[in-house]
């Protein structure tokens, strides 16, 4: 089983492969028991959010990392990929600005 830090590195690489931007990794281990890290990334369109989520799923599956679930693919403004210790939020810039997860989880 790959380490959480190794998985995080692969997730960020998968996001960079398909040109996600403003990628932020937050260590939330001391703030919540649901995950150790939240990775937040922006995509220029709903089509790109979906492609990024699929790319993460494909790369994690190829590495033997279980993807617990993917939510939000129908609408695509905010797609969440649950990897257990890492939760990935892929959003369009408008959605990201509205929900402002960085501020919510950075305390």
C-alpha positions in Angstrom: 0.0 0.0 0.0 1.4 3.4 -1.0 1.9 6.0 1.7 -0.4 9.0 1.9 2.3 11.4 0.9 3.1 9.2 -2.2 -0.6 9.1 -3.1 -0.8 12.9 -2.7 2.2 13.3 -5.0 0.5 11.1 -7.7 -2.8 13.0 -7.3 -1.1 16.3 -7.9 0.7 14.9 -10.9 -2.6 13.6 -12.3 -4.1 17.1 -11.9 -1.1 18.7 -13.6 -1.3 16.2 -16.5 -4.6 17.8 -17.6 -3.7 21.3 -16.8 -5.6 21.9 -13.5 -4.5 25.2 -12.0 -4.3 26.9 -8.5 -3.6 23.5 -6.9 -3.5 23.7 -3.1 -2.8 20.9 -0.6 -4.1 21.4 2.9 -3.1 19.2 5.9 -6.3 18.8 7.8 -5.3 15.9 10.0 -5.6 18.0 13.2 -8.9 19.5 12.1 -11.0 16.5 11.1 -11.0 12.7 11.3 -12.4 12.3 7.7 -9.1 12.8 6.0 -5.4 13.8 6.4 -5.2 16.0 3.3 -7.6 18.0 1.1 -6.4 18.9 -2.4 -8.2 21.7 -4.1 -7.8 22.5 -7.8 -9.4 24.6 -10.4 -10.5 23.7 -13.9 -11.5 26.0 -16.7 -14.7 24.1 -17.5 -17.1 21.4 -16.3 -15.7 19.2 -19.0 -12.2 19.6 -17.6 -13.4 18.9 -14.0 -14.8 15.6 -15.1 -11.6 14.8 -17.1 -9.4 15.5 -14.1 -11.5 13.3 -11.9 -11.3 10.5 -14.4 -7.6 10.9 -14.7 -7.1 10.7 -11.0 -9.3 7.6 -10.9 -7.4 5.9 -13.7 -3.9 6.7 -12.2 -4.9 5.6 -8.7 -6.4 2.4 -10.0 -3.3 1.7 -12.0 -1.3 2.3 -8.8 -3.5 -0.1 -6.8 -5.1 2.8 -4.7 -8.8 2.4 -4.1 -11.0 5.3 -5.1 -13.8 5.2 -2.6 -16.1 7.4 -4.6 -16.6 10.3 -7.0 -19.3 12.8 -6.5 -20.6 15.7 -8.6 -19.7 14.4 -12.1 -23.2 15.0 -13.4 -23.1 18.8 -12.9 -19.3 19.1 -13.0 -19.0 22.5 -11.3 -17.5 20.7 -8.2 -16.3 17.2 -8.5 -15.0 15.4 -5.3 -12.8 12.4 -5.5 -12.6 10.4 -2.2 -9.4 8.5 -1.7 -9.9 8.0 2.1 -6.9 9.8 3.6 -7.0 12.3 0.7 -10.1 14.1 -0.6 -9.7 16.0 -3.9 -12.0 18.9 -4.8 -11.9 20.0 -8.4 -13.9 23.1 -9.1 -14.6 25.7 -11.7 -13.2 29.1 -10.5 -16.6 30.6 -9.8 -17.6 27.7 -7.6 -14.3 27.7 -5.9 -14.5 31.4 -5.1 -18.0 31.0 -3.7 -17.3 28.1 -1.3 -13.8 29.3 -0.4 -12.7 25.9 1.0 -9.1 27.1 1.6 -10.3 29.7 4.2 -12.7 27.2 5.8 -10.0 24.5 6.2 -6.9 26.5 6.7 -7.4 27.3 10.4 
